[in-house]
């Protein structure tokens, strides 16, 4: 990515990753659709109420993988083969140890955390079952994220896609089998997800070991490298903290939503699943930009870093202009995919119309985050997480107490949080541009 047209490079790199990210969202979306349609709205709520908690547990180990990926991309930009291989082995040590520790801790903390969030009692049992299954799957999610982050750092965004597509289709078949055919309810949906995560992670890693020359490690590459571990931790821990802070803020918002009852939780679950899909083009563009900037930063080509930012902003705005009218006009039909109950559909549709007004700020967050993560700005990750925590823990509580907003303050607070986070992120980029321009 250090030579050639940035737009062409970003698009070619991003498209396979976007398809992969969309399919990755199929895990949760399929679970939600199938339990919402074939079980009940309460079952949908029990799956949805765990989302922010699961995000927290995953974030604590996935940030390390992202840090290792950035370090690998930077060495790839310099063409240092030995250091690349050292990154591959040492990131594996970090990801393996972190995922095992977090998975065990999360399993036993699931009940207290759901209680802390004031989870409605009528959905508590199913929520606990689903969450504990997700905790078991943390190791498998980390396995896939490790393999895919290493491959993407090396410029290969297609290999992870192939296995992920198969796994998502496999997950859908298992969901229908366990939930619709065998009537296993929420437990069946969770079990299908765990099995599918295992398949995608193991298959992706095995294929990389057999086909990618950088994964063919010598004995010396398996040695602990303090410099690489430190650099990965230095970049990965702030990313983990950023993701964790965002997850904690989402848990705070979920607590507010839970206070409005199971219907609000079901509507919030449906809209959250939809917006997870909306996030993917922005997130993929940001991740592609991180690799682009990481390689060019490693090759000392700051002018291409700035050019990549400008071109990515243009692509983001074009996508936003397409999505805004779609969400405004077809929100009710989109929510109907997830659930049959009319009150949940009406609430979810109005919620999507509110949050879609702020999509451009969501795009700014991901584009700026991609640049700053790519150049290794660890402070930004922490700063961005702090902003989101403050906003999500204060704004929804304030807005929902005002008669003008009431329940709808939940979704207005989401948009306002995006705006404030985008504003601080852009200021951080401007500071970097002034010192390195």
C-alpha positions as CSV (number, residue, x, y, z in Angstrom):
1,X,0.0,0.0,0.0
2,X,3.0,2.3,-0.1
3,X,2.7,2.7,-3.9
4,X,-0.3,3.4,-6.2
5,X,-3.6,5.2,-6.1
6,X,-4.9,5.3,-2.4
7,X,-8.6,5.1,-3.4
8,X,-8.0,2.1,-5.6
9,X,-5.9,0.4,-2.9
10,X,-8.3,1.1,-0.1
11,X,-11.3,-0.1,-2.1
12,X,-9.7,-3.3,-3.2
13,X,-8.5,-4.0,0.3
14,X,-11.7,-3.0,2.0
15,X,-14.3,-4.9,-0.2
16,X,-13.3,-8.4,0.9
17,X,-13.0,-7.2,4.5
18,X,-16.4,-5.5,4.3
19,X,-18.0,-8.7,3.1
20,X,-16.3,-10.6,5.8
21,X,-17.4,-8.0,8.5
22,X,-21.0,-8.2,7.2
23,X,-21.0,-11.9,7.4
24,X,-19.4,-11.7,10.9
25,X,-22.5,-9.7,12.0
26,X,-24.6,-12.5,10.7
27,X,-23.7,-14.4,13.9
28,X,-25.6,-12.1,16.1
29,X,-28.2,-11.0,13.5
30,X,-29.2,-14.5,12.7
31,X,-29.5,-15.4,16.4
32,X,-31.7,-12.3,16.9
33,X,-33.9,-12.9,13.8
34,X,-34.5,-16.6,14.5
35,X,-35.2,-16.3,18.2
36,X,-37.3,-13.2,17.6
37,X,-39.4,-14.8,14.8
38,X,-39.6,-18.4,16.1
39,X,-39.5,-18.0,19.8
40,X,-40.7,-14.6,21.1
41,X,-39.9,-10.9,21.6
42,X,-38.7,-11.8,25.1
43,X,-36.2,-14.2,23.7
44,X,-35.0,-11.5,21.3
45,X,-34.6,-9.2,24.4
46,X,-32.7,-11.9,26.3
47,X,-30.2,-12.2,23.4
48,X,-29.9,-8.4,23.0
49,X,-29.4,-7.5,26.6
50,X,-26.1,-9.4,26.6
51,X,-24.6,-7.5,23.7
52,X,-22.9,-4.8,25.6
53,X,-21.5,-7.3,28.1
54,X,-20.2,-9.6,25.4
55,X,-18.6,-6.6,23.7
56,X,-16.8,-5.7,26.9
57,X,-15.4,-9.3,27.3
58,X,-14.4,-9.5,23.7
59,X,-12.9,-6.0,23.7
60,X,-10.4,-6.8,26.5
61,X,-8.6,-9.4,24.3
62,X,-9.3,-8.1,20.8
63,X,-7.4,-4.8,21.4
64,X,-4.2,-6.8,21.9
65,X,-4.8,-8.5,18.5
66,X,-5.3,-5.1,16.9
67,X,-2.1,-3.8,18.5
68,X,-0.2,-6.8,17.2
69,X,-1.7,-6.2,13.7
70,X,-0.5,-2.6,13.6
71,X,3.0,-3.5,14.6
72,X,3.0,-6.3,12.0
73,X,1.8,-3.9,9.3
74,X,4.5,-1.4,10.2
75,X,7.2,-4.0,9.9
76,X,5.7,-5.2,6.7
77,X,6.0,-1.6,5.4
78,X,9.7,-1.8,6.1
79,X,10.1,-5.2,4.5
80,X,11.7,-6.8,7.7
81,X,10.7,-10.5,7.3
82,X,12.2,-11.7,10.5
83,X,10.5,-9.1,12.6
84,X,7.2,-9.9,10.8
85,X,7.5,-13.6,11.8
86,X,8.4,-12.6,15.4
87,X,5.2,-10.5,15.5
88,X,3.1,-13.4,14.4
89,X,4.4,-15.7,17.1
90,X,4.5,-13.2,19.9
91,X,1.0,-11.9,19.2
92,X,-0.2,-15.5,19.4
93,X,1.1,-15.7,22.9
94,X,-0.6,-12.5,23.9
95,X,-3.9,-13.4,22.4
96,X,-4.0,-16.9,23.7
97,X,-3.2,-16.0,27.3
98,X,-5.6,-13.0,27.3
99,X,-8.5,-14.9,25.8
100,X,-8.2,-17.8,28.3
101,X,-8.0,-15.5,31.3
102,X,-10.9,-13.2,30.1
103,X,-13.1,-16.2,29.1
104,X,-12.9,-17.9,32.5
105,X,-13.3,-14.7,34.4
106,X,-16.3,-13.6,32.3
107,X,-18.1,-16.9,32.7
108,X,-18.3,-16.6,36.4
109,X,-19.0,-12.9,36.3
110,X,-22.0,-13.2,33.9
111,X,-24.7,-13.4,36.6
112,X,-23.6,-10.5,38.7
113,X,-23.1,-8.3,35.7
114,X,-26.6,-8.9,34.3
115,X,-28.0,-8.2,37.7
116,X,-26.0,-5.0,37.9
117,X,-27.6,-3.9,34.6
118,X,-31.2,-4.3,36.1
119,X,-32.0,-7.0,33.5
120,X,-35.8,-7.6,33.6
121,X,-36.5,-10.8,35.6
122,X,-38.6,-12.3,32.9
123,X,-35.6,-12.6,30.5
124,X,-32.8,-13.1,33.1
125,X,-32.6,-16.9,32.8
126,X,-32.3,-17.0,29.0
127,X,-29.9,-14.0,29.1
128,X,-27.6,-15.8,31.5
129,X,-27.6,-19.0,29.4
130,X,-26.8,-17.1,26.2
131,X,-24.1,-14.9,27.8
132,X,-22.2,-17.9,29.4
133,X,-22.2,-19.6,26.0
134,X,-20.6,-16.5,24.5
135,X,-18.0,-16.5,27.2
136,X,-17.0,-20.0,26.2
137,X,-16.7,-18.7,22.7
138,X,-14.3,-15.9,23.6
139,X,-11.2,-18.1,22.9
140,X,-12.6,-19.1,19.5
141,X,-13.3,-15.4,18.6
142,X,-9.8,-14.5,19.6
143,X,-8.4,-17.3,17.5
144,X,-10.2,-16.0,14.4
145,X,-9.3,-12.3,15.1
146,X,-5.7,-13.3,15.6
147,X,-5.4,-15.1,12.3
148,X,-7.4,-12.4,10.4
149,X,-5.5,-9.5,11.9
150,X,-2.1,-11.0,11.0
151,X,-3.2,-11.7,7.4
152,X,-4.7,-8.3,6.9
153,X,-1.6,-6.7,8.3
154,X,0.2,-8.6,5.5
155,X,-2.2,-7.2,2.9
156,X,-4.4,-10.3,2.6
157,X,-8.0,-9.4,3.4
158,X,-9.5,-12.2,1.3
159,X,-8.4,-15.4,3.1
160,X,-10.3,-14.6,6.3
161,X,-13.4,-13.8,4.3
162,X,-13.7,-17.2,2.7
163,X,-13.7,-19.1,6.0
164,X,-16.0,-16.5,7.6
165,X,-18.6,-16.8,4.9
166,X,-18.7,-20.6,5.3
167,X,-18.9,-20.3,9.0
168,X,-21.8,-17.8,8.9
169,X,-23.7,-20.0,6.6
170,X,-22.9,-22.9,8.9
171,X,-24.2,-20.8,11.8
172,X,-27.4,-20.1,10.0
173,X,-28.0,-23.8,9.4
174,X,-27.3,-24.7,13.0
175,X,-29.5,-21.9,14.3
176,X,-32.4,-23.2,12.2
177,X,-31.7,-26.8,13.3
178,X,-31.3,-26.1,17.0
179,X,-34.0,-23.4,17.4
180,X,-36.6,-24.0,14.8
181,X,-36.3,-27.8,14.4
182,X,-35.2,-29.0,17.9
183,X,-36.9,-26.1,19.8
184,X,-33.8,-25.5,21.9
185,X,-34.6,-21.8,22.2
186,X,-31.9,-19.3,23.3
187,X,-29.6,-22.1,24.3
188,X,-29.6,-23.5,20.8
189,X,-28.9,-20.0,19.3
190,X,-25.9,-19.6,21.6
191,X,-24.6,-23.1,20.9
192,X,-24.8,-22.6,17.2
193,X,-22.7,-19.4,17.5
194,X,-20.0,-21.0,19.6
195,X,-19.6,-23.9,17.2
196,X,-19.5,-21.6,14.2
197,X,-16.8,-19.4,15.9
198,X,-14.7,-22.5,16.5
199,X,-14.9,-23.5,12.8
200,X,-14.0,-20.1,11.4
201,X,-11.1,-19.5,13.8
202,X,-9.5,-23.0,13.4
203,X,-9.9,-23.1,9.6
204,X,-8.5,-19.7,9.0
205,X,-5.4,-20.3,11.2
206,X,-4.7,-23.8,9.6
207,X,-5.0,-22.4,6.1
208,X,-2.7,-19.5,7.0
209,X,-0.1,-21.9,8.4
210,X,-0.2,-24.0,5.3
211,X,-0.2,-21.3,2.6
212,X,1.3,-18.1,3.9
213,X,5.1,-17.9,3.9
214,X,5.2,-15.6,6.8
215,X,3.5,-18.1,9.0
216,X,6.3,-20.7,8.3
217,X,8.2,-19.9,11.4
218,X,11.6,-21.1,12.4
219,X,12.5,-22.2,16.0
220,X,14.1,-18.8,16.7
221,X,10.8,-17.0,15.8
222,X,9.1,-18.7,18.7
223,X,11.3,-17.0,21.2
224,X,9.7,-14.3,23.4
225,X,10.6,-10.9,22.0
226,X,10.3,-8.3,24.6
227,X,10.5,-5.4,22.2
228,X,7.6,-6.7,20.0
229,X,5.5,-7.7,23.0
230,X,6.0,-4.3,24.5
231,X,5.1,-2.5,21.3
232,X,2.0,-4.7,20.8
233,X,1.0,-4.1,24.4
234,X,1.7,-0.4,24.2
235,X,-0.6,-0.1,21.2
236,X,-3.0,-2.9,22.1
237,X,-3.8,-2.0,25.8
238,X,-5.0,1.5,24.9
239,X,-7.1,-0.1,22.2
240,X,-8.5,-2.6,24.6
241,X,-9.2,0.2,27.1
242,X,-10.9,2.2,24.3
243,X,-13.1,-0.8,23.4
244,X,-13.7,-1.6,27.0
245,X,-14.7,1.9,27.9
246,X,-17.0,2.0,24.9
247,X,-18.5,-1.3,26.1
248,X,-18.9,0.0,29.6
249,X,-20.7,3.0,28.3
250,X,-22.9,0.8,26.2
251,X,-23.7,-1.2,29.4
252,X,-24.7,2.1,31.1
253,X,-27.0,2.8,28.2
254,X,-28.4,-0.7,28.3
255,X,-29.2,-0.2,32.0
256,X,-31.2,2.9,31.1
257,X,-33.0,0.9,28.4
258,X,-33.7,-2.0,30.7
259,X,-35.6,0.4,33.0
260,X,-38.2,0.9,30.3
261,X,-39.2,-2.8,30.2
262,X,-39.0,-5.8,27.8
263,X,-40.6,-4.0,24.8
264,X,-38.0,-1.2,24.9
265,X,-35.2,-3.8,25.3
266,X,-36.5,-5.8,22.3
267,X,-36.8,-2.6,20.1
268,X,-33.3,-1.5,21.2
269,X,-32.0,-5.0,20.4
270,X,-33.4,-4.8,16.9
271,X,-32.1,-1.3,16.2
272,X,-28.7,-2.2,17.6
273,X,-28.4,-5.3,15.4
274,X,-29.3,-3.1,12.4
275,X,-26.8,-0.5,13.3
276,X,-24.1,-3.1,13.8
277,X,-24.5,-3.7,10.1
278,X,-24.6,0.0,9.3
279,X,-21.3,0.3,11.2
280,X,-19.5,-2.2,9.0
281,X,-18.7,0.0,5.9
282,X,-17.4,2.7,8.2
283,X,-15.5,0.2,10.4
284,X,-14.1,-1.5,7.4
285,X,-12.9,1.7,5.8
286,X,-11.3,2.7,9.1
287,X,-9.6,-0.7,9.4
288,X,-8.3,-0.5,5.8
289,X,-7.1,3.0,6.5
290,X,-5.2,1.7,9.6
291,X,-3.3,-0.8,7.5
292,X,-2.7,1.7,4.7
293,X,-1.4,4.3,7.2
294,X,0.5,1.8,9.2
295,X,2.5,0.6,6.1
296,X,3.0,4.2,4.8
297,X,4.0,5.4,8.3
298,X,6.5,2.6,8.6
299,X,7.8,3.5,5.1
300,X,8.0,7.2,6.3
301,X,5.5,8.5,3.7
302,X,3.4,10.9,5.7
303,X,2.1,12.6,2.6
304,X,0.3,9.4,1.7
305,X,-1.1,9.1,5.2
306,X,-2.8,12.5,4.8
307,X,-3.9,11.7,1.3
308,X,-5.5,8.5,2.5
309,X,-7.4,10.4,5.1
310,X,-8.9,12.9,2.6
311,X,-9.9,10.2,0.1
312,X,-11.5,8.1,2.9
313,X,-13.5,11.0,4.1
314,X,-14.9,11.4,0.6
315,X,-15.8,7.7,0.4
316,X,-17.5,7.9,3.8
317,X,-19.6,10.9,2.9
318,X,-20.8,9.2,-0.3
319,X,-21.9,6.1,1.6
320,X,-23.7,8.3,4.2
321,X,-25.7,10.2,1.6
322,X,-26.9,6.8,0.3
323,X,-27.8,5.3,3.7
324,X,-29.7,8.3,5.2
325,X,-32.8,8.2,2.9
326,X,-32.9,4.4,3.0
327,X,-33.2,4.4,6.8
328,X,-35.7,7.3,6.8
329,X,-38.0,5.6,4.3
330,X,-37.7,1.9,5.0
331,X,-37.0,1.7,8.7
332,X,-40.3,0.0,9.6
333,X,-39.8,-2.8,7.1
334,X,-36.2,-3.3,8.2
335,X,-37.2,-3.7,11.9
336,X,-40.0,-6.1,10.9
337,X,-37.3,-8.6,9.8
338,X,-36.5,-9.1,13.4
339,X,-39.8,-9.3,15.2
340,X,-43.5,-9.6,14.6
341,X,-44.9,-7.5,17.5
342,X,-46.3,-4.2,16.2
343,X,-45.3,-2.1,19.3
344,X,-41.7,-3.2,19.0
345,X,-41.7,-2.5,15.2
346,X,-43.1,1.0,15.7
347,X,-40.6,1.9,18.4
348,X,-37.7,0.5,16.5
349,X,-38.6,2.3,13.3
350,X,-38.7,5.7,15.0
351,X,-35.4,5.0,16.7
352,X,-33.7,4.3,13.4
353,X,-35.0,7.6,11.9
354,X,-33.4,9.4,14.8
355,X,-30.0,7.8,14.8
356,X,-29.6,7.9,11.0
357,X,-29.5,11.7,11.2
358,X,-26.1,11.3,12.9
359,X,-24.4,8.7,10.6
360,X,-21.9,11.2,9.1
361,X,-20.4,11.7,12.6
362,X,-20.2,8.0,13.0
363,X,-18.2,7.9,9.8
364,X,-15.8,10.6,11.0
365,X,-15.1,8.6,14.1
366,X,-14.0,5.5,12.1
367,X,-12.0,7.4,9.5
368,X,-10.0,9.4,12.1
369,X,-9.6,6.3,14.3
370,X,-8.1,4.4,11.3
371,X,-5.5,7.1,10.7
372,X,-4.5,7.5,14.3
373,X,-4.5,3.8,15.1
374,X,-2.3,3.2,11.9
375,X,0.4,5.6,13.0
376,X,0.3,4.2,16.6
377,X,-1.3,7.1,18.4
378,X,-2.1,5.2,21.6
379,X,-3.3,8.3,23.5
380,X,-6.1,8.8,21.1
381,X,-7.6,5.4,21.8
382,X,-7.8,6.1,25.5
383,X,-9.1,9.7,24.9
384,X,-11.8,8.5,22.5
385,X,-12.9,5.8,25.0
386,X,-13.2,8.4,27.8
387,X,-15.4,10.7,25.7
388,X,-17.8,7.9,24.9
389,X,-18.0,6.7,28.5
390,X,-18.8,10.2,29.8
391,X,-21.4,10.8,27.0
392,X,-23.2,7.4,27.2
393,X,-23.3,7.4,31.0
394,X,-24.7,11.0,31.4
395,X,-26.6,12.0,28.3
396,X,-29.2,9.2,28.2
397,X,-30.0,9.6,31.9
398,X,-30.4,13.4,31.4
399,X,-32.5,13.2,28.2
400,X,-34.8,10.5,29.3
401,X,-35.8,12.6,32.3
402,X,-36.9,15.5,30.1
403,X,-40.6,15.4,29.0
404,X,-39.5,16.6,25.5
405,X,-37.5,13.4,24.9
406,X,-38.7,10.7,27.4
407,X,-38.0,7.2,26.1
408,X,-36.7,8.6,22.8
409,X,-33.8,10.2,24.7
410,X,-32.2,6.8,24.5
411,X,-31.6,7.1,20.8
412,X,-31.0,10.8,20.7
413,X,-28.2,10.3,23.2
414,X,-26.6,7.7,20.8
415,X,-26.5,10.3,18.0
416,X,-25.2,13.1,20.3
417,X,-22.5,10.8,21.6
418,X,-21.4,10.1,18.0
419,X,-21.2,13.8,17.3
420,X,-19.1,14.6,20.4
421,X,-16.8,11.7,19.9
422,X,-16.3,12.6,16.2
423,X,-15.5,16.2,17.2
424,X,-12.8,15.2,19.7
425,X,-11.3,12.7,17.3
426,X,-11.0,15.2,14.5
427,X,-9.3,17.7,16.9
428,X,-6.7,15.0,17.7
429,X,-6.1,14.5,13.9
430,X,-5.7,18.2,13.4
431,X,-3.0,18.3,16.1
432,X,-1.2,15.4,14.4
433,X,-1.4,17.1,11.1
434,X,0.1,20.3,12.4
435,X,3.1,18.6,14.0
436,X,3.8,16.2,11.1
437,X,2.6,18.1,8.1
